[in-house]
Amino acid sequence: MKKLVISIVLVNLLAACASEKPKETSAAPGSSSAAKSAAASSASSPATAGDPLNDPASILAKRSVYYPFDVATVQDADKPAVQAHAKYLSGHANRKVRLEGNCDERGSNEYNLALGQRRADGVKKMLELGGAKTSQTESVSYGEEKPKASAHNEAAWAQNRRTDLMYAK
């Protein structure tokens, strides 16, 4: 039995190591370094594109973090968006965000308020670890009181298990 468990763990470790990282794209051969630097500066300059927070094509347009049932940990699929918001906040010290933790209707009011708070606090911690200042973030819980979907099924509940990032005007 012990050998079986060890074998399974080793197989999982090997499988995790086998995944490839995405390769970076490079400019076409023969393109000048001046053209490369001009393209890079125009892509990263928020002054030319306006506030990236208002760009619907930006990752910053994603303002909700979703969770499985009874989980308060940010899932891998949502981590890039939270990290992008952290980077945005670290570069825009005048911006503030309220993190609103929400739950589906299952569970008691007290439990859902506590779970919603853990969800909001988890996103807050990720933002602060990514460079946002504590003074820029506030976390609150609405428990089950502010559902996105009103049906009583898994599809609706999945929409309601979330933390919303609400930027102050």
C-alpha positions in Angstrom: 0.0 0.0 0.0 2.8 2.4 0.9 4.6 1.7 -2.4 1.4 2.5 -4.3 1.0 5.9 -2.6 4.6 6.8 -3.2 4.3 5.7 -6.9 1.2 7.9 -7.3 2.9 10.9 -5.7 6.0 10.4 -8.0 3.9 10.1 -11.1 2.0 13.4 -10.2 5.3 15.2 -9.6 6.7 14.0 -13.0 3.5 15.1 -14.7 3.7 18.5 -13.1 7.3 19.0 -14.3 6.4 17.9 -17.8 4.2 20.9 -18.6 5.7 23.5 -21.0 5.7 27.2 -20.3 4.4 29.4 -23.2 7.1 30.7 -25.4 7.6 34.4 -25.8 7.1 35.9 -29.2 9.9 37.8 -30.7 10.0 40.5 -33.4 10.6 39.4 -36.9 14.2 38.9 -37.9 15.7 42.0 -39.4 13.4 44.5 -37.7 15.3 47.4 -36.2 15.8 47.9 -32.5 14.2 51.4 -32.8 11.0 49.9 -34.2 11.0 47.3 -31.4 11.4 50.0 -28.7 8.8 52.2 -30.3 6.3 49.4 -30.4 7.1 48.5 -26.8 6.7 52.0 -25.5 3.4 52.5 -27.3 2.0 49.3 -26.0 3.0 50.0 -22.4 2.1 53.7 -22.3 -1.2 54.3 -20.6 -1.2 57.9 -21.7 -1.7 56.9 -25.4 -4.4 54.3 -24.7 -6.2 56.1 -21.8 -6.8 54.3 -18.5 -6.4 50.6 -19.1 -9.1 50.1 -16.4 -11.6 51.3 -18.9 -10.4 49.2 -21.8 -12.9 46.3 -22.3 -10.2 44.3 -24.1 -7.8 44.6 -21.1 -7.5 41.9 -18.5 -8.4 44.6 -16.0 -12.0 44.4 -17.4 -12.3 41.2 -15.5 -13.6 42.4 -12.1 -15.0 39.2 -10.6 -13.1 36.3 -9.0 -15.0 33.0 -8.9 -14.8 30.1 -6.5 -15.9 26.5 -6.2 -18.4 25.6 -3.5 -17.2 26.3 0.0 -13.8 27.6 -1.1 -12.2 30.9 -0.3 -8.9 30.4 -2.2 -8.4 32.3 -5.5 -8.3 29.7 -8.3 -5.5 29.5 -10.8 -7.7 30.7 -13.6 -8.3 34.0 -11.8 -4.8 34.7 -10.5 -3.5 36.5 -13.7 -6.4 39.0 -13.4 -5.8 39.6 -9.7 -2.1 40.1 -10.4 -2.9 42.5 -13.2 -5.1 44.5 -10.8 -2.3 44.5 -8.2 0.1 45.9 -10.8 -2.4 48.5 -11.9 -2.9 49.6 -8.3 0.8 49.8 -7.6 1.2 52.1 -10.5 -1.9 54.2 -9.7 -1.5 55.2 -6.0 -4.6 57.5 -6.3 -7.0 54.6 -7.2 -8.9 52.6 -4.5 -10.8 49.3 -4.8 -13.5 47.7 -2.6 -13.4 43.9 -2.6 -16.9 42.6 -2.2 -17.1 38.9 -1.1 -20.2 37.0 -2.1 -21.6 33.5 -1.7 -24.4 31.4 -3.0 -27.6 30.9 -1.0 -26.6 27.6 0.6 -25.3 27.8 4.2 -26.5 30.0 7.1 -26.3 33.8 6.9 -23.5 33.8 9.4 -21.5 31.2 7.6 -21.9 33.0 4.3 -20.9 36.3 5.7 -17.7 34.8 7.1 -17.0 32.9 3.9 -17.6 36.1 1.8 -15.2 38.0 4.1 -12.5 35.3 3.7 -12.9 35.5 -0.1 -12.6 39.3 -0.1 -9.6 39.2 2.3 -7.9 36.6 0.1 -8.1 38.8 -3.0 -7.0 41.8 -0.8 -3.9 39.8 0.3 -3.0 38.9 -3.2 -3.3 42.6 -4.3 -1.1 43.8 -1.5 1.5 41.1 -2.2 1.4 42.3 -5.8 2.2 45.9 -4.9 -1.1 47.6 -3.9 -1.0 49.6 -0.7 -3.2 48.6 2.2 -4.8 52.1 2.0 -5.9 51.4 -1.6 -8.0 48.3 -0.6 -11.0 47.6 1.5 -12.7 44.2 1.9 -16.4 43.6 2.8 -18.7 40.7 2.7 -22.3 40.6 1.5 -22.7 36.9 2.0 -25.6 35.8 -0.1 -27.3 39.2 -0.1 -26.2 40.5 -3.5 -26.6 37.6 -6.0 -25.8 38.0 -9.7 -28.2 35.2 -10.6 -31.5 34.5 -8.9 -32.1 30.9 -10.0 -31.7 28.0 -7.6 -29.4 25.8 -9.5 -25.6 25.2 -9.8 -25.2 27.5 -12.8 -26.7 30.4 -10.8 -24.8 29.5 -7.6 -21.5 29.4 -9.6 -22.1 33.1 -10.6 -22.9 34.1 -7.0 -19.7 32.6 -5.5 -17.4 35.5 -6.2 -15.4 38.5 -5.1 -16.1 41.7 -7.1 -13.5 44.4 -7.5 -15.3 47.8 -7.3 -13.1 50.7 -8.1 -14.0 54.1 -6.5 -14.9 56.8 -9.0 
